Amino acid sequence: FLKSPEGGAVPEDHIRILIDDSAIAANIYKSLDDIIAMAGPEDEVLVYLAGHGLQGSYLPTDSDGYRNKVAYDDIKTRLSACVARQKVVIADACYAGSLLAAKTPMFESVDLFYKKLSTTAAGTAFLLSSKSEEYSLESQGLRQGIFSHYLVEGLKGKADTDGNKLVTLDELYSYVYFNVREYSGNLQSPVLAGDMDGSMPLASIR
């Protein structure tokens, strides 16, 4: 999605993706440090975690629940030292809350996205799949986590409630919160926290 025009047409060398055996604690920390080192003062850094979690920690594939945990405080500490203007952490893991119509051409869409991004206030946002005491549920029907499903659907355009061809942080949270609560029978409640500008764009619609 991030490489698509809707996601900002982010270059491949600006993305680090870790899946399965590569998603070990050391690689997660190194990738985060690499991206933070690359980021300039007008950039946005996005961290997305999906998997298992305990109170206060994300569990990479080499963790047994005790060793090799990635502490949410470590992520926050690293981001606090990052010079990027915008920092967004999205986590789809159990107890994640313990972290506290007409389409435009591609170039117009991406240009609109970055013009809007440059006018929003600096800050750090945490969009989390569940409260600190809740599980993050998966659905056989959706074939993925409920939160991640509606997150992507919202970014693709369903969260653009005002029809201005941009999906903002506030719009995405409202869309995800309502749909995850409804689908889970109110068992899972996404959380939005941090010192962020709710008008920050996260996606554009062509």
N, C-alpha and C positions, 0 to 999 in steps of 0.2 A: 504493500500500500504506500509506504513512504517513497518508493521509487516512481510511483505513478504521478501524473500531473495533479490529481486531487490531493495527494499527500505532500506536495511541494517539489516533486521531481528531484528528490535528494540523490546526489551522486553515490555510486556504489562504495567509493572509498571513504565516504562519511558515515558508513553503517558498519556495525559489528553485530553479527548474528551468531548465537551459540545455541545449538540444539543437541539434545541427548548427551552422548559421551563427551562432547566438547564443552558442555555447560557445567564445568566444575568450578569450584570456588576461586581457584587461582586465575582461571581464564576470565571469570566475571570481573574480578577486581582489575585485572590487566586491561581488559577491553574498556571498562569504565574510565580508568586512568588515561588510556590512549585518547578517547573521545574528549575528555575534559581538557587534555593538553592541547588538542587541536582547536578547541572552541575559542572564538574571539568575542569581544564585548558586544557585538551586534547579533550574535548567533543564538540559536535555541538548541538545548540538549534535551533529548528524550530518552528516558530509561523505561523499558517495558520488561516486566518479569511475569512469567506464567509458569506455575508449577505448584510445589508443595510449600507450606509455610507453617511455622510455629510462632508463638508469641514473640514478637520482636525480631524474627529472623526469617529469611528465605532459605530454602533447602535445595542446594544444587545437587546434581546427580551423584557426586562423590560424598555426600553427607549421609551419615547414619542417624541423624537427629541430634547428635552430640558434637561430633567433629565436623570441621569444614562447613560450618554454617556461615551464611552471609548476613551479618547483622544489619538491620535497617539503619541503625545509628552510623555505621560505617559509610553507607550510601549517602546519608544526609551530611555527614562531615565532609566527604569528598565534594559534594555539590555546593556546599557553603563556600568552599575555596575556589569554585569555578567562576571564571569571569563572564560566562555567557549571560546575556540579558534575560533570557527565559530558560527555566529549567522545569521539566515536567516528568514526574514519576508515575507510571501506571503499573499497578500490581494486581494480578489475578491469582491469588493464593489464599489459602485458609488463613484467617486472622490477619488479613492484609491491613486492616484498620489499625493494627498495632504499629504501623509505620506512621506514624501520623501523616423544471419544464424546459425553457430554451437553454441551450448550453453554449458557453463561450469557447472560442478556440483555445488550444492548449496554452499558448504563450500568454494570452490575456488572463487565463485562469491562474497561472503560476504568478504572474506579475501582481495580480490583485491580492493574492495570498501574502506575498512578501511586503507589499506596501502597507497592508493592514498590520502585519506582525511588527513592523518598525515603529508603529504609533502607539502600541500598547505598553503599559507600564511594566517595569522589570519585576521579577519575582519568581518564586518556586511554587509549583502546584503538585499536589498529591491526589491522584484519582485512583481510588482503591476499590477493590471488588466487594469488600465486606467490612462490617464493623470488627473491632478487635476481638470480639468473643464469638464471631460467626464463622461457619464453614463457607467456602466458595464452592458452589455446586456445579456439577457437570450434567449435561443432558444427552441421553442416547439419541433423542430425536434431533437435536442440534449438532451432535457429534463433536462437541467441544464445550468449554466452560460457558455458562449462561452469560456471564459478564463479558467475556471476550467476543462472543457472538454479537451482542448488541453494541459493543464498542465499535466493531468494524462496520456494522450496519449504519450506525450513527455517523461515522466518519465518511462513509460513502454518500451521505446526503440526507438520510432520513431524520437527522437531528437538526437540519436547517429549517427551523420553525418560522423564521421571519422572511425566508425566501430570498436572501441577499447573496446567495451563492457562496457563502462562507459558513463553516461550522465552527462556532466559538466554544471555548471551554465550558461556559455556562450552559449553552445549548446541548452540548454532548452529555454533560452530567445530568441534566434534566431528563433527556431521552433515555439514558442508560438506567438511571435510578427508577423511573416509572416502569420500564419494561422488565428489568430484573426483578423488582419487587412483585410485579404481576405474575411473571412466569414462575417464580419460586414460591408463590403463595405467601409472600411476605416473610419468607425465611432468610432472605439475603438482602442486605441493604448497602448499596455502594456509598462511599464516603468521598467528599471533596474537601480538602483542607490545604492550608498554606497561605502565603502572602502573595497572591497572584491577581492579575487583572482578568476578570471573567470574560472580557471581550477579546482575549487572545485567540486568534484563529488557529485551528488545528487541521483544517482541511478546506479545500475549495472544490466547487462543483462546476464541471464544464457544461 
